[in-house]
Amino acid sequence: MAGLDYLIIGIYIALIIWLGSSFAKRQTTASEYFLISRSVPWWAVCFTVVATETSTLTFIGIPAQTYAANGNFAFLQLALGYIAGRFLISALFIPKYFARELLTSYEVLHERFGAPVRNLGSAMFLITRSSADGIRLFATSAVVATLVGVPVWVAVLVLGVAMIVYTFYGGASAVIWTDVVQMFVYLAGALIVLWFALAGLPGGVGAVVDFGEATGRFAVFDFRLDFFKAYTFWAGMVGGVALTLATHGTDQFLVQRLLTAQSQRQAQVGLSLSGILVFLQFALFLFIGVALAAFYQQAGAPDLTRGDMLIPTFVRDHVPAGLAGCVVAAIVAAALSPSINSLAATTVNDFYLKYWQPDATDGQMLRVAHRATIAWGVVQIGIALLATQLTQSVLDAGLAVLGLGAGPVLGAFLVAVMRRRVQPWPVAGAMLASWITVFSVWAFTTVAWPWYAAIGASMTVLLSLAASGLRRAR
């Protein structure tokens, strides 16, 4: 990379830190630090959900799906489940969140079942979300290190510190409004990659379409019921819906975005439209993978150490100076949608206020929130450094980790919205049993990751109802 590329990357990271820090003066209470006084319009909710859901895993992982010799558009089946799941969240969960002044989604579990279930749900969120986002930070750092020519650990530290700084000062305002900006930045980076892939291919778009049709890469649907295959219609509709219900309907990381909306209606509209944008975005990244496969068929296949290094390798070899820096900035933009503010919100509301300082003032809560933000940022940096040992696709690894804890928590929320009377301890026991089961499935079988959330949720619901029924019978 040229000096101009380094300058562009440095300026972009500095601008993000400055933009995030510029919100610092507005954060005078814990509510403003976490929820921006519920002032975000529907279109910003939509964009921040899309940017939050998109990461470097998307940017580098999805094109690799269609670049592979046997790749196709089957990933879009999962995106269809994502759309359906959003409409269910709008009907089931959002009205409950806006019926009262909530700081975190886990307060619903507390009102329905008390402290044990809420604490378990919060703890599972803290563990799985910090692990998944640590992997996401590693993926970004690996790409930046490949292009810039520095060790991966250096990139992890630089990006991790930048993430902590602008979230520490700006809170949820910094995260949400930089998300809005960064969505357009990473889409621009994707279009730059597509432009140069088409420019280097005689025939342009027509050649890509012909190549994709000849090799079967535009095939979307696979109706086989195969629990060991990640991208089938049934995995997409069952697993995709369950994962979306869990991540967008119960996970504080994304629920926090919805809670910042001006009203229940604005949250519902923003969330529903985000599903369509995510579908179109996935289609764009999959098409880029086909374009690169067609390009390298003529130019000669690159030497890839792993499949998800496709985009970085193409940028390094075929995108000119200046624009290469813009693409790296776009990859950074896709990664810097940190969860540490929502992790801090859960820490403060569900643990600090409940057990350490129930009568804490706003000033005390804000100080603890700042410290928790730093602490969770350091945890994610540590996980990113450990993730350097990963050998599988970072896309699959990141999504699989989310599914481990998301299913049991979703199951507890589904029991909470039911009208049946269920005791708290059977629910807590069911959550632990289903978490152990899902973890065992992940560790000892080859069941595809989209099924993890569905398995965990269904087990939690069934075991909760059965255990509670037995308890009443006794």
Buried (B, 14 or more C-beta within 10 A) or exposed (E): BEEBBBEBBEEBBEEBBEBBBBBBEBBEBBBBBBBBEBEBEBEBBBBBBBBBBBBBBBBBBBBBBBBBEEBBBBBBBBBBBBBBBBBBBBEBBBEBBBEEEBBBBBBBBBEBBBBBBBBBBBBBBBBBBBBBBBBBBBBBBBBBBBBBEEEBBEBBBBBBBBBBBBBBBBBBBBBBBBBBBBBEBBBBBBBBBBEBBBEBBEEEEEBBBEBBEEBEBBEBEBEEEEBEBBBBBBBBBBBBBBBBBBBBBBBBBBBBBBBBBBEBEBBBBBBBBBBBBBBEBBBBBBBBBBBBBBBBEEBEEBEBEBBBBBBBBBBBEBBEEEBBBBBBBBBBBBBBBBBBBBBBBBBBBBBBBBEEEEEBEEEBBBBBBBBBBBBBBBBBBBBBBEBBEBEEBBBBBBBBBBBBBBBBBBBBBBBBEEEEEBBBBBBBBBBBBBBEBBBEBBEEEEBBBBBBBBBBBBBBBBBBBEBBBEEEEE
